[in-house]
């Protein structure tokens, strides 16, 4: 079987499980947490998703293209990955300023500040998650196995720890755990591909990637 066919199958399996797991878990969560609880979590999470959208600025799509372009040149690829991670962390810090200001000045968020900060963990882990790297090198086997394992663990955690309408914090951890788990695995696995020992950090051109990423955004 060609690598293209394998990648298509793995990507399709990842997409299908991404659809199936919410179909299984959401009715349970909605029944336990009731409309008010689900509404609160979804409202706060939607704000976090918008912050992530504006803090990534098109970097994931841009980075996939550039990693694919340099996939056979390890030194350039390693340097690019370090530059993108550095830029992502800089933008992440700006995003958390927005998180703090919203929590302080928007009453609906302030009244659920613990849950809001738990959900905001997605911002940091998205910035270091490097999903774009694995897409660029077409390592769909890792992406798919990791995603299915994390989704399964998240579903089991939901059924184990979210048992009543007062378990909003537990539900928040389960929701953010899917993102955090995936991106921690990504970051740890990155050591298999990336070496920083030969990179001259004074030669990094971090800001140079901002304009092309913004064009995609």
Steps between C-alpha positions, in 0.01 A plus 500: 500500500644838404578759762237730347228237542619428854490869589150536352375204706665622821377856450150369431508283812611800706218711356236232558601442863499877549132495399402179681640583844296822550188313380560250781607739775295817446154352570632364831656834594185691402282268708722527808596867489159624376460786249630766741825315567564412137416858399748643751784274383428558131479878548836515675663255262381694196685805633816292549472367145479854362807599701685197361392595148642851531814394690600241238457750214512242221824348630378135485414514127816696420717265706360186332605638163847602615572175684399305190729723294801435728420140595820369334725773642527422870705805602258746336201305629631498858571873489155573358326292769685683780412837343131412468480366855666818628257719304205294624609543862534877453146519362383269779614752760295770325201264499520455876490876546164487321391208720587693817324819385185313398486318832538828689250711308230269360260398781382179330861382480603627842224301666648183342866597521631159613336322209614774260865468605482120475369524145769759420766229539419419138662827396843412639499140386381597151801732474746216570290220351679490161214322327609680184838323515352150482265606222794647310706181519182293444537292815131412500559170679616684812224761470228236471619261772560787741162662431301176544685419826439848645136506392440160657662613826296823498174305447579265788589797722170667412296197606712454814522855636201692363207356694282800593417855394752634754793337320566792264866525602553130434331538161728795425806288575367222277437742214838667523667165566447391141693800370762489774557126464541518124739792510712370787545178302591708193756706686667199664505304172658801327836403652508207257524744209644827627846573639585844636866440587627631165267800483653842552228680690642840406426413136132428557264717295185469702310810390567433130225235507233740624419663165456181293293345780280810512441477124359150548300615803 
